[in-house]
């Protein structure tokens, strides 16, 4: 029995060309290498540890709103990320946009 989403789907040319058509760079490492997921894993670890671990939400909507607030208000604006040279996500993106304009 095979999983419905096979890794070969992500390796085929049509799939890899789609992000390129929109100006994105796909990232896919070899089988058994987890490095591409490191940033996402770090984010979800932070979310669980900093926001969700000790909270008990009464409804799914309450959880969604709390997590949205965490991302929009704290994570993107205030939290310093070692991956981004100890800048907030928004600060890093603003500086990157300025450097692109200046070039």
PyMOL commands that set and color helices and strands:
alter all, ss='L'
color gray80, all
select helices_A, chain A and resi 7-11+13-21+35-52+60-75+82-84+89-102
alter helices_A, ss='H'
color red, helices_A
deselect
rebuild
show_as cartoon
